Amino acid sequence: MPADRTATQANTPSNLGGHAPTRLPAVTVDTYNAELRDPEGFVGDRASKRAFQAILDDWRDLARHAGEDPFGEEPSEKLPKKKIEQALTKGDPEAAAVVHSAIEEFAQELATVIRRFLRLKAWRDTQRIVVGGGLRAGRMGELAISRAGILLRAETSHDIALTPIRHHPDEAGLIGAVHLSPAWIFRGHDAILAVDIGGTNIRCGIVELRLRQAEDLSEARVAAFDLWRHRDEKPTREDAVTRLGGMLEELIRRAEREGRRLAPFVGIGCPGLIEPDGSIDRGSQNLPGNWASADFHLPGRIQAMLPEIDGHEPMVLMHNDAVVQGLSEVPFQTDVERWGVLTIGTGLGNARFTNRKRGADED
């Protein structure tokens, strides 16, 4: 940190950082982080990674009562994802039947959750929902999404398309950061830094803009990537922030070694309801420590930790992680007006967008 920065200054965002607005260059964020409840708790919890694991456990119990569990004694939350995926394509038919049964039940739950979202005023007239998050990264996730889409289309009241997110979920949450600011800001540069904070992992990357190939940023890609599984280490909030700053500094050095012209910009996706100053109001309960504090401003902290980039203090903008992951789809959703994103991970992230008219990003 520069010597002339005080602790207070380091913890308070300047005019070069904070919460990205709801009116973005290509879309308006109509709503995000909707917290639907029923008597059993948060509705979204019924369509999370943990929910799928619980459903799989139930079907394994049924198989065990009828004979034996084809997956052995290891609980579903500990089962390697690769082992579950392989059951769908080869191996024991009973194991495949158990997984298919879990997928069907989970798809029913996902369709029920989506129906609840579509009743919200801010989600009305949604024409397409893109599904991302960790569960989507595999065959079982794709099957669950496709099956839920069929269930929704079978109802005449829900003429809606359900599609898997285009990029791998590990990369979508980074690529979406390029749409937090107008593309013209990045001209003259090759790449930006991006951060995707989740309840299990923190991902940092260098996102190559490739504006010469496509001015709409549809060719943006992750050129370098670092992942820290913080859930295994259970760090404090300060430990997590320090580790994140170190990951970004190393990526800056890597960009310099590789001759990449980084823009002085960092885009962050983070769980929760983000306040205008970059603090988090609520929804960050799965992160290490207390992130939902009025005196904790991650954009300002990151801005103060990083060196100048291309001779400028970096701008650090943060938005909800589901919003940023959804933004990776901006160039590919121009054929509809209103669309949303659901991210199936530790919880169920959500956001709804309305496309803005071409040329409206110049203000």
LINHU-V325329 format. One record per residue. N is the residue number from 0. RES is the residue in three letters. OMEGA is omega in degrees with one decimal (* if undefined). BURIAL is + if it has 24 or more other ideal C-beta (glycine too) atoms within 12 Angstrom, else -. Layout:
n->N res->RES omega->OMEGA burial->BURIAL
n->N res->RES omega->OMEGA burial->BURIAL
This chain:
n->0 res->MET omega->177.3 burial->-
n->1 res->PRO omega->-173.2 burial->-
n->2 res->ALA omega->-176.8 burial->-
n->3 res->ASP omega->177.0 burial->-
n->4 res->ARG omega->174.0 burial->-
n->5 res->THR omega->178.9 burial->-
n->6 res->ALA omega->-180.0 burial->-
n->7 res->THR omega->179.1 burial->-
n->8 res->GLN omega->-178.3 burial->-
n->9 res->ALA omega->-175.3 burial->+
n->10 res->ASN omega->-177.5 burial->+
n->11 res->THR omega->-177.3 burial->+
n->12 res->PRO omega->175.5 burial->+
n->13 res->SER omega->178.8 burial->+
n->14 res->ASN omega->177.0 burial->-
n->15 res->LEU omega->-179.4 burial->+
n->16 res->GLY omega->178.3 burial->+
n->17 res->GLY omega->-178.2 burial->+
n->18 res->HIS omega->173.9 burial->+
n->19 res->ALA omega->-175.2 burial->+
n->20 res->PRO omega->175.2 burial->-
n->21 res->THR omega->176.8 burial->+
n->22 res->ARG omega->-175.7 burial->-
n->23 res->LEU omega->-174.8 burial->+
n->24 res->PRO omega->-174.0 burial->+
n->25 res->ALA omega->-174.9 burial->+
n->26 res->VAL omega->166.0 burial->+
n->27 res->THR omega->176.9 burial->+
n->28 res->VAL omega->-176.1 burial->+
n->29 res->ASP omega->178.6 burial->+
n->30 res->THR omega->173.1 burial->+
n->31 res->TYR omega->177.7 burial->+
n->32 res->ASN omega->177.0 burial->+
n->33 res->ALA omega->-175.9 burial->+
n->34 res->GLU omega->179.9 burial->+
n->35 res->LEU omega->-179.3 burial->+
n->36 res->ARG omega->167.2 burial->-
n->37 res->ASP omega->-176.9 burial->-
n->38 res->PRO omega->-178.6 burial->-
n->39 res->GLU omega->180.0 burial->-
n->40 res->GLY omega->-180.0 burial->-
n->41 res->PHE omega->-179.4 burial->+
n->42 res->VAL omega->-178.5 burial->+
n->43 res->GLY omega->179.8 burial->+
n->44 res->ASP omega->179.4 burial->+
n->45 res->ARG omega->179.9 burial->+
n->46 res->ALA omega->179.6 burial->+
n->47 res->SER omega->177.3 burial->+
n->48 res->LYS omega->179.0 burial->+
n->49 res->ARG omega->178.8 burial->+
n->50 res->ALA omega->178.3 burial->+
n->51 res->PHE omega->179.5 burial->+
n->52 res->GLN omega->178.9 burial->+
n->53 res->ALA omega->178.2 burial->-
n->54 res->ILE omega->178.1 burial->+
n->55 res->LEU omega->176.9 burial->+
n->56 res->ASP omega->-180.0 burial->+
n->57 res->ASP omega->-179.9 burial->-
n->58 res->TRP omega->175.9 burial->+
n->59 res->ARG omega->176.5 burial->+
n->60 res->ASP omega->178.3 burial->-
n->61 res->LEU omega->178.3 burial->-
n->62 res->ALA omega->-180.0 burial->+
n->63 res->ARG omega->178.8 burial->-
n->64 res->HIS omega->-178.8 burial->-
n->65 res->ALA omega->-178.8 burial->-
n->66 res->GLY omega->175.9 burial->-
n->67 res->GLU omega->179.6 burial->-
n->68 res->ASP omega->-178.6 burial->+
n->69 res->PRO omega->178.9 burial->+
n->70 res->PHE omega->178.0 burial->+
n->71 res->GLY omega->-173.3 burial->-
n->72 res->GLU omega->-175.1 burial->-
n->73 res->GLU omega->179.3 burial->-
n->74 res->PRO omega->-174.8 burial->-
n->75 res->SER omega->-178.8 burial->+
n->76 res->GLU omega->178.8 burial->-
n->77 res->LYS omega->-179.0 burial->-
n->78 res->LEU omega->174.6 burial->+
n->79 res->PRO omega->-179.4 burial->-
n->80 res->LYS omega->-179.8 burial->+
n->81 res->LYS omega->-179.2 burial->-
n->82 res->LYS omega->177.9 burial->+
n->83 res->ILE omega->179.7 burial->+
n->84 res->GLU omega->-177.7 burial->+
n->85 res->GLN omega->178.7 burial->-
n->86 res->ALA omega->-179.1 burial->+
n->87 res->LEU omega->-172.8 burial->+
n->88 res->THR omega->-178.9 burial->-
n->89 res->LYS omega->177.7 burial->-
n->90 res->GLY omega->-173.3 burial->-
n->91 res->ASP omega->177.5 burial->-
n->92 res->PRO omega->179.6 burial->-
n->93 res->GLU omega->176.4 burial->-
n->94 res->ALA omega->178.0 burial->+
n->95 res->ALA omega->-179.4 burial->+
n->96 res->ALA omega->179.0 burial->-
n->97 res->VAL omega->-178.7 burial->+
n->98 res->VAL omega->178.8 burial->+
n->99 res->HIS omega->178.2 burial->+
n->100 res->SER omega->178.2 burial->+
n->101 res->ALA omega->178.8 burial->+
n->102 res->ILE omega->-179.8 burial->+
n->103 res->GLU omega->-179.6 burial->+
n->104 res->GLU omega->178.9 burial->+
n->105 res->PHE omega->178.4 burial->+
n->106 res->ALA omega->176.3 burial->+
n->107 res->GLN omega->179.1 burial->+
n->108 res->GLU omega->179.1 burial->+
n->109 res->LEU omega->178.2 burial->+
n->110 res->ALA omega->178.4 burial->+
n->111 res->THR omega->179.0 burial->+
n->112 res->VAL omega->-179.8 burial->+
n->113 res->ILE omega->176.5 burial->+
n->114 res->ARG omega->178.7 burial->+
n->115 res->ARG omega->178.1 burial->+
n->116 res->PHE omega->-176.5 burial->+
n->117 res->LEU omega->175.6 burial->+
n->118 res->ARG omega->179.1 burial->-
n->119 res->LEU omega->-179.4 burial->-
n->120 res->LYS omega->-177.0 burial->-
n->121 res->ALA omega->179.5 burial->+
n->122 res->TRP omega->-179.1 burial->+
n->123 res->ARG omega->177.0 burial->-
n->124 res->ASP omega->174.7 burial->-
n->125 res->THR omega->-175.3 burial->+
n->126 res->GLN omega->-179.0 burial->+
n->127 res->ARG omega->174.4 burial->+
n->128 res->ILE omega->175.8 burial->+
n->129 res->VAL omega->-177.4 burial->+
n->130 res->VAL omega->178.7 burial->+
n->131 res->GLY omega->-177.7 burial->+
n->132 res->GLY omega->-173.1 burial->+
n->133 res->GLY omega->-177.8 burial->+
n->134 res->LEU omega->-178.7 burial->+
n->135 res->ARG omega->-174.0 burial->+
n->136 res->ALA omega->179.0 burial->+
n->137 res->GLY omega->-176.3 burial->+
n->138 res->ARG omega->-177.2 burial->+
n->139 res->MET omega->176.2 burial->+
n->140 res->GLY omega->178.9 burial->+
n->141 res->GLU omega->179.1 burial->+
n->142 res->LEU omega->180.0 burial->+
n->143 res->ALA omega->179.4 burial->+
n->144 res->ILE omega->-179.5 burial->+
n->145 res->SER omega->-179.6 burial->+
n->146 res->ARG omega->177.6 burial->+
n->147 res->ALA omega->177.5 burial->+
n->148 res->GLY omega->177.7 burial->+
n->149 res->ILE omega->179.2 burial->-
n->150 res->LEU omega->-180.0 burial->+
n->151 res->LEU omega->-178.9 burial->+
n->152 res->ARG omega->178.8 burial->-
n->153 res->ALA omega->178.1 burial->-
n->154 res->GLU omega->-177.1 burial->-
n->155 res->THR omega->-178.1 burial->-
n->156 res->SER omega->-177.2 burial->-
n->157 res->HIS omega->176.5 burial->+
n->158 res->ASP omega->-171.8 burial->-
n->159 res->ILE omega->177.9 burial->+
n->160 res->ALA omega->178.1 burial->+
n->161 res->LEU omega->-175.2 burial->+
n->162 res->THR omega->173.9 burial->+
n->163 res->PRO omega->177.8 burial->+
n->164 res->ILE omega->-171.2 burial->+
n->165 res->ARG omega->-177.9 burial->+
n->166 res->HIS omega->173.5 burial->+
n->167 res->HIS omega->-177.2 burial->+
n->168 res->PRO omega->177.1 burial->+
n->169 res->ASP omega->-177.5 burial->+
n->170 res->GLU omega->-177.0 burial->+
n->171 res->ALA omega->-179.4 burial->+
n->172 res->GLY omega->175.1 burial->+
n->173 res->LEU omega->-178.6 burial->+
n->174 res->ILE omega->-180.0 burial->+
n->175 res->GLY omega->-178.2 burial->+
n->176 res->ALA omega->-178.8 burial->+
n->177 res->VAL omega->-178.8 burial->+
n->178 res->HIS omega->176.9 burial->+
n->179 res->LEU omega->178.7 burial->+
n->180 res->SER omega->178.2 burial->+
n->181 res->PRO omega->-176.3 burial->+
n->182 res->ALA omega->-177.2 burial->+
n->183 res->TRP omega->177.6 burial->-
n->184 res->ILE omega->-174.8 burial->+
n->185 res->PHE omega->-178.9 burial->+
n->186 res->ARG omega->-175.0 burial->-
n->187 res->GLY omega->179.0 burial->-
n->188 res->HIS omega->-177.3 burial->+
n->189 res->ASP omega->-167.9 burial->+
n->190 res->ALA omega->173.1 burial->+
n->191 res->ILE omega->171.1 burial->+
n->192 res->LEU omega->179.7 burial->+
n->193 res->ALA omega->-178.4 burial->+
n->194 res->VAL omega->175.6 burial->+
n->195 res->ASP omega->-176.3 burial->+
n->196 res->ILE omega->179.6 burial->+
n->197 res->GLY omega->-178.2 burial->+
n->198 res->GLY omega->179.0 burial->+
n->199 res->THR omega->-174.3 burial->+
n->200 res->ASN omega->165.6 burial->+
n->201 res->ILE omega->179.3 burial->+
n->202 res->ARG omega->174.1 burial->+
n->203 res->CYS omega->-179.9 burial->+
n->204 res->GLY omega->168.3 burial->+
n->205 res->ILE omega->-179.9 burial->+
n->206 res->VAL omega->178.5 burial->+
n->207 res->GLU omega->-172.1 burial->+
n->208 res->LEU omega->179.5 burial->+
n->209 res->ARG omega->-178.4 burial->+
n->210 res->LEU omega->178.8 burial->+
n->211 res->ARG omega->178.3 burial->-
n->212 res->GLN omega->-177.5 burial->-
n->213 res->ALA omega->-179.1 burial->-
n->214 res->GLU omega->178.7 burial->-
n->215 res->ASP omega->177.4 burial->+
n->216 res->LEU omega->179.1 burial->+
n->217 res->SER omega->179.2 burial->+
n->218 res->GLU omega->177.7 burial->-
n->219 res->ALA omega->-179.0 burial->+
n->220 res->ARG omega->177.9 burial->+
n->221 res->VAL omega->-178.5 burial->+
n->222 res->ALA omega->178.0 burial->+
n->223 res->ALA omega->-167.1 burial->+
n->224 res->PHE omega->174.8 burial->+
n->225 res->ASP omega->-177.8 burial->+
n->226 res->LEU omega->175.3 burial->+
n->227 res->TRP omega->178.8 burial->+
n->228 res->ARG omega->-174.2 burial->-
n->229 res->HIS omega->-178.2 burial->+
n->230 res->ARG omega->-178.8 burial->-
n->231 res->ASP omega->-174.4 burial->-
n->232 res->GLU omega->179.9 burial->-
n->233 res->LYS omega->-179.0 burial->-
n->234 res->PRO omega->169.9 burial->-
n->235 res->THR omega->177.4 burial->-
n->236 res->ARG omega->-178.9 burial->+
n->237 res->GLU omega->176.2 burial->-
n->238 res->ASP omega->-178.6 burial->-
n->239 res->ALA omega->179.9 burial->+
n->240 res->VAL omega->179.0 burial->+
n->241 res->THR omega->179.6 burial->-
n->242 res->ARG omega->178.6 burial->+
n->243 res->LEU omega->178.2 burial->+
n->244 res->GLY omega->178.6 burial->+
n->245 res->GLY omega->177.6 burial->-
n->246 res->MET omega->-179.8 burial->+
n->247 res->LEU omega->178.6 burial->+
n->248 res->GLU omega->178.3 burial->+
n->249 res->GLU omega->177.4 burial->+
n->250 res->LEU omega->175.6 burial->+
n->251 res->ILE omega->178.5 burial->+
n->252 res->ARG omega->178.7 burial->-
n->253 res->ARG omega->178.6 burial->-
n->254 res->ALA omega->178.2 burial->+
n->255 res->GLU omega->-179.8 burial->-
n->256 res->ARG omega->-176.6 burial->-
n->257 res->GLU omega->177.3 burial->-
n->258 res->GLY omega->178.2 burial->-
n->259 res->ARG omega->178.5 burial->+
n->260 res->ARG omega->-179.8 burial->+
n->261 res->LEU omega->169.8 burial->+
n->262 res->ALA omega->177.7 burial->+
n->263 res->PRO omega->-173.4 burial->+
n->264 res->PHE omega->174.2 burial->+
n->265 res->VAL omega->176.7 burial->+
n->266 res->GLY omega->-175.4 burial->+
n->267 res->ILE omega->168.6 burial->+
n->268 res->GLY omega->-174.8 burial->+
n->269 res->CYS omega->178.1 burial->+
n->270 res->PRO omega->172.8 burial->+
n->271 res->GLY omega->176.7 burial->+
n->272 res->LEU omega->-172.0 burial->+
n->273 res->ILE omega->177.1 burial->+
n->274 res->GLU omega->-178.4 burial->+
n->275 res->PRO omega->-178.6 burial->-
n->276 res->ASP omega->179.8 burial->+
n->277 res->GLY omega->173.1 burial->+
n->278 res->SER omega->-176.6 burial->+
n->279 res->ILE omega->-178.2 burial->+
n->280 res->ASP omega->179.4 burial->-
n->281 res->ARG omega->176.8 burial->-
n->282 res->GLY omega->-178.9 burial->+
n->283 res->SER omega->-172.9 burial->+
n->284 res->GLN omega->179.8 burial->-
n->285 res->ASN omega->-179.7 burial->+
n->286 res->LEU omega->-177.2 burial->+
n->287 res->PRO omega->-179.9 burial->+
n->288 res->GLY omega->-176.8 burial->-
n->289 res->ASN omega->178.7 burial->-
n->290 res->TRP omega->180.0 burial->+
n->291 res->ALA omega->-177.9 burial->+
n->292 res->SER omega->-176.7 burial->-
n->293 res->ALA omega->-178.1 burial->-
n->294 res->ASP omega->176.0 burial->-
n->295 res->PHE omega->-177.5 burial->+
n->296 res->HIS omega->-176.1 burial->+
n->297 res->LEU omega->179.4 burial->+
n->298 res->PRO omega->179.0 burial->+
n->299 res->GLY omega->178.9 burial->+
n->300 res->ARG omega->-179.5 burial->+
n->301 res->ILE omega->179.2 burial->+
n->302 res->GLN omega->-178.2 burial->+
n->303 res->ALA omega->-177.1 burial->+
n->304 res->MET omega->-171.8 burial->+
n->305 res->LEU omega->174.5 burial->+
n->306 res->PRO omega->173.9 burial->+
n->307 res->GLU omega->177.5 burial->-
n->308 res->ILE omega->-177.3 burial->+
n->309 res->ASP omega->176.3 burial->+
n->310 res->GLY omega->-177.3 burial->-
n->311 res->HIS omega->171.7 burial->-
n->312 res->GLU omega->-175.0 burial->+
n->313 res->PRO omega->169.0 burial->+
n->314 res->MET omega->179.7 burial->+
n->315 res->VAL omega->179.4 burial->+
n->316 res->LEU omega->-178.4 burial->+
n->317 res->MET omega->172.3 burial->+
n->318 res->HIS omega->176.5 burial->+
n->319 res->ASN omega->-174.3 burial->+
n->320 res->ASP omega->177.2 burial->+
n->321 res->ALA omega->176.5 burial->+
n->322 res->VAL omega->-175.9 burial->+
n->323 res->VAL omega->177.1 burial->+
n->324 res->GLN omega->177.2 burial->+
n->325 res->GLY omega->-178.5 burial->+
n->326 res->LEU omega->176.6 burial->+
n->327 res->SER omega->-179.3 burial->+
n->328 res->GLU omega->-174.5 burial->+
n->329 res->VAL omega->-177.1 burial->+
n->330 res->PRO omega->-172.4 burial->+
n->331 res->PHE omega->-178.6 burial->+
n->332 res->GLN omega->-176.2 burial->+
n->333 res->THR omega->-179.2 burial->-
n->334 res->ASP omega->174.8 burial->-
n->335 res->VAL omega->-179.8 burial->+
n->336 res->GLU omega->-175.2 burial->-
n->337 res->ARG omega->-176.8 burial->+
n->338 res->TRP omega->-176.8 burial->+
n->339 res->GLY omega->176.5 burial->+
n->340 res->VAL omega->170.3 burial->+
n->341 res->LEU omega->178.2 burial->+
n->342 res->THR omega->-176.8 burial->+
n->343 res->ILE omega->179.6 burial->+
n->344 res->GLY omega->176.1 burial->+
n->345 res->THR omega->171.4 burial->+
n->346 res->GLY omega->176.8 burial->+
n->347 res->LEU omega->175.3 burial->+
n->348 res->GLY omega->-177.5 burial->+
n->349 res->ASN omega->175.5 burial->+
n->350 res->ALA omega->177.5 burial->+
n->351 res->ARG omega->-176.2 burial->+
n->352 res->PHE omega->166.3 burial->+
n->353 res->THR omega->179.8 burial->+
n->354 res->ASN omega->175.3 burial->+
n->355 res->ARG omega->-179.2 burial->+
n->356 res->LYS omega->179.6 burial->-
n->357 res->ARG omega->179.7 burial->-
n->358 res->GLY omega->-178.2 burial->-
n->359 res->ALA omega->-178.3 burial->-
n->360 res->ASP omega->-177.9 burial->+
n->361 res->GLU omega->-179.5 burial->-
n->362 res->ASP omega->* burial->-
